[in-house]
């Protein structure tokens, strides 16, 4: 499907039924798969033959949906995980070990920041966080001899910082490490990071890809562009024998599929964060309309941002696709057709006014979720980022009065009407 447009890939990629087979992706709701010979099962366990034997490792439903996401991003291999958090954890842990180091843009989703700043530190992996707007010299200073990856978000949640791909990719590759990008907010409809130097892409498929707040999930996509063998000393897990599989070397055996094969055969085998086939089926239904929904999300977001920008009680508005926004030029460079459906704003009355306004909304709901069909709001400092201290909030670009507004695909007149009546209560 690589020659088709993404609009077509959303519907057609990943699964091509043969004569008499199900028209849509079947749900293989089975933990295990039958074989006629012990020898063939043994070959599967030794990675000498491809196939399905236990859903914790692979499942046909999941693989079909992963293949669709892979095609949308322009990658060579992909896998689904149980959540976006699991995807970001696997993406890093697949290439690091105790004693290693990573460089991260500081403007991140709160859960991801906590994962890299605290949880993996307990496993012996340190992270240095840099301002995404840093100079090349400041970025260079963050690298260490044991740095193994660079990580950032296309559009930071909730700070809406647009990442300068080329700056971060250039620095990563100069140090012989991959550049990993969480592309959740932009989706491959608006941005394909591989075209700007990224090597690996992750997603919380829970967001726009599913689009209906029906199932949690994640995905990892490998571009196949990073040459692991050229930096073999940095990545022994990929370039030296794996004794748990009789000494196979992933890069020798699987070529461009080495990274995803290792993540599946090792991490998924041992940690088990597989996406349920039922969730993958629902995710695929969401993907089929992704191109339509993203366009409406973005149009509604710009219209809502313009309304808020002109309201007397609103102190500030962030929307990367709005002219005059700090990241407008970068958004136009990397995402000329639109950024995302999420905007942020603050009220002149500060944090207390934000809470009163949110509590007065009628249609727009206060929920932890973001980026689905329904409009919703959140106060990150009190909710998703409440584990951060004031300094960490500042580094992540989260102001105390920041309201994250995920603009849905309802009629824009109804969205604005609900904002208007809630603002009257402030």
C-alpha positions, 0 to 999 in steps of 0.5 A: 500500500506504500504508493497510496495516500494516507487517506486510503491507507487508513482504510485499506492497509494492514489486511488484505482478505483472500477469496472467501475470507472476512472482509474486515480484520477478524478478531483472533480472540485466542490465547494460543494456536495449534500446530501438528508437529512438535518440531514446527512449534520448536522452530517458532520458539527459536525464531527460525520460522514466523507464525503464531503460538501465543498471543502474549508475543503476537496475534494476527489481529494485532499484527494486521493493525500494527501493519496499517500504522506502520504503513501510515508512518512509512516504516518497515516494522511495527508492534502494538502494546497495551498502552502508550506508556508501554510503547514509550517504555519498550522503545527505550528499554529495547536499546538501553541497559543499566548504566546507560543514559538518554536525552529527552526534550523536557516538554513531555506528557506527565506520565512519560516525564515520570517514566523517564525521570524516575522509574527507569532511573530505578533500573539504572538508566539516567535521563537528561532533560533539555528545553526543546527550544534550546540552542544546538550548543545546549543540546550538544552539552546534554550528551554523555559517553553512555547516551543511547537515545534521544526522545521528544514529542511531535507536539508536547502534551499539554504544553503544545511545544512543536519539536524541531525535528531536524535539530534533534535528529542532527544531534542524535545522529552526530552521536550515533544514537537513534531519535525517537519521537512520540507522534500521538498528537499530530498522528501520521495524517498531519506529520510523518517524523521519519521524513524529518530524521526520526528513526523510531516513532511511538503512539498512544493509540488511545488518543486520535487513532482510536478516537472514541475513548473506547480502548487503551493501546500503544504502538511502536514503529521502526523506520529501518533507517538507523544502522545498528551495526555501524554503532555496534558497541553502543547496542550489544542487545541488537548486535551480539548473540542473544543467549535466550535464543541460542545465540542469534544476532538480531541484526544479522538474522532480521536486518531492518526488522531487528529492532521490532523483532527484539522488542517482541521476542524479548520485552513482550515475552518477558514483560507481557504488555500486549494489546488485547485483540478486541482492543486492536479490532476497535482501534482499527475501526478508529483508524478507518476514519482517522483522516476525516476526524483529524481534519475536523478536530484541527478546524474546530481547534483553530476556530475555538482558539480564535474565539478564546483569543478575542474573549475579554476574560482570557489571558492567553491562548496556545494553538500551534496552527494559529498565526502569531503562536510561538510555534506557528512557523515550526508547525507550518514547516513540519505540519502545514495541513494542521497540527492537532485538535488540542489547544491550551489557554488561561484566564485572567482570574488565574487558577481559581477562575480556571476551575470555576469555568471548567466546573460551569461547562455543560457539554464539554466534560472534565475528563482525564482523556484527550484527543477523542471525538468528544470535547473535553478539558483538564487542568494538568497541574491538578491532574495529569501533572500533579506529581511534578513539583513547581520546577518540573512543571515549569520545565514541562511548559505547564503553567498553574492556570493552564487549561488543556482543551481537547476540541472535539468534532461536534459542531463548532457553534455548540462548542463555542456556545458552551465556552461562552456560557461557562465564561459568563460564570467566571 
